[in-house]
Amino acid sequence: MSTGCDNLTELNDVSFIAGGVQYFEYTIYNSETGGLVDISDLTLKFTLNSAYGQVNFEPIEIYGTKKNSYTFRVEIPSSYTEDLKGFYLQQPVLIDYLGDEFKTAQGSVVIMQAN
């Protein structure tokens, strides 16, 4: 699965069945110019949070790998989603050398329970 952007700050909606390996890929753009952002010197992270504040949900955080100077990829193992169902928010996070986090976009993820 690859996650694209309709615009520079909103990610396309994603849905999948719980329990499978999922892949997310993010190309980072400058929101003012629309140009590509070089992410070579950044740490890259993905978060999946409950949109409705589920009490027992621990947010998922996974560090990404660089595909090239502008794109990073995240693999979510099946064990992370096998017990999930419902509406969640995905968010790529860029971390600079000072440890400051920049949340560039977000989008919805619907996870359906496997039968």
C-alpha positions as CSV (number, residue, x, y, z in Angstrom):
1,M,0.0,0.0,0.0
2,S,1.3,3.4,-0.8
3,T,-0.1,6.6,0.7
4,G,-0.4,9.5,-1.6
5,C,-1.4,13.1,-1.0
6,D,-4.4,15.0,-2.5
7,N,-2.7,18.2,-1.3
8,L,0.4,18.8,0.8
9,T,-1.1,18.4,4.3
10,E,-3.9,15.9,3.9
11,L,-3.2,12.2,3.2
12,N,-5.6,10.1,1.2
13,D,-7.9,7.8,3.2
14,V,-6.7,4.3,3.7
15,S,-8.5,1.1,4.7
16,F,-7.3,-2.4,5.2
17,I,-8.1,-5.7,7.0
18,A,-6.4,-6.2,10.3
19,G,-3.6,-8.7,10.7
20,G,-1.7,-8.2,7.4
21,V,1.6,-6.5,6.8
22,Q,1.0,-2.9,5.7
23,Y,3.3,-0.5,3.9
24,F,3.1,3.2,3.9
25,E,5.2,5.5,1.7
26,Y,5.5,9.3,2.1
27,T,7.0,11.8,-0.3
28,I,7.6,15.1,1.5
29,Y,6.8,18.4,-0.1
30,N,7.3,22.0,1.0
31,S,3.8,23.3,1.8
32,E,4.6,26.8,0.6
33,T,6.4,26.1,-2.7
34,G,5.2,22.6,-3.5
35,G,8.8,21.6,-4.1
36,L,10.3,18.4,-2.8
37,V,12.0,18.5,0.6
38,D,15.4,16.7,1.1
39,I,15.0,14.4,4.1
40,S,18.5,12.9,4.0
41,D,19.5,14.4,7.4
42,L,16.2,13.7,9.2
43,T,14.9,10.9,11.3
44,L,11.6,9.7,10.0
45,K,8.7,8.2,12.0
46,F,5.1,7.1,11.5
47,T,2.4,7.2,14.1
48,L,-1.0,5.6,14.2
49,N,-3.3,7.0,16.8
50,S,-6.9,6.3,17.8
51,A,-9.2,9.0,16.4
52,Y,-11.7,8.5,19.2
53,G,-9.4,8.1,22.2
54,Q,-9.8,4.4,22.8
55,V,-8.8,3.9,26.4
56,N,-6.6,0.8,26.0
57,F,-5.0,1.9,22.7
58,E,-1.2,2.5,22.8
59,P,-0.3,4.6,19.7
60,I,1.9,2.8,17.2
61,E,5.2,4.4,16.4
62,I,7.5,3.0,13.8
63,Y,10.7,4.5,12.4
64,G,10.8,4.7,8.6
65,T,13.6,3.9,6.1
66,K,14.6,6.3,3.4
67,K,13.7,5.3,-0.2
68,N,15.4,8.3,-1.7
69,S,16.2,11.9,-0.7
70,Y,12.5,12.8,-0.6
71,T,10.6,9.7,0.2
72,F,10.4,7.3,3.2
73,R,8.7,4.0,3.7
74,V,7.3,2.3,6.8
75,E,6.4,-1.3,7.3
76,I,3.8,-2.2,9.9
77,P,4.1,-5.8,11.0
78,S,0.9,-7.9,11.1
79,S,1.2,-8.3,14.9
80,Y,0.6,-4.5,15.3
81,T,-2.8,-4.6,13.7
82,E,-4.2,-8.1,14.3
83,D,-6.4,-7.0,17.2
84,L,-7.4,-3.6,15.8
85,K,-10.6,-2.4,14.3
86,G,-12.1,1.1,13.8
87,F,-11.0,4.5,12.8
88,Y,-7.4,5.8,13.3
89,L,-5.2,8.7,12.2
90,Q,-1.9,8.2,10.4
91,Q,0.8,10.8,10.6
92,P,4.3,11.0,9.2
93,V,6.7,12.8,11.5
94,L,10.1,14.4,10.6
95,I,12.6,14.7,13.4
96,D,15.6,17.1,13.0
97,Y,19.0,16.9,14.6
98,L,17.8,18.8,17.7
99,G,15.0,16.2,18.2
100,D,12.3,18.7,17.2
101,E,9.3,16.9,15.5
102,F,7.5,18.2,12.5
103,K,4.1,16.6,11.7
104,T,3.7,17.3,8.0
105,A,0.3,15.7,7.2
106,Q,-2.3,13.4,8.6
107,G,-5.0,11.1,7.2
108,S,-7.6,8.6,8.2
109,V,-7.1,4.9,8.4
110,V,-10.0,2.5,8.7
111,I,-9.0,-1.0,10.0
112,M,-11.6,-3.8,9.4
113,Q,-11.6,-6.9,11.6
114,A,-10.6,-10.0,9.8
115,N,-13.3,-12.8,9.6
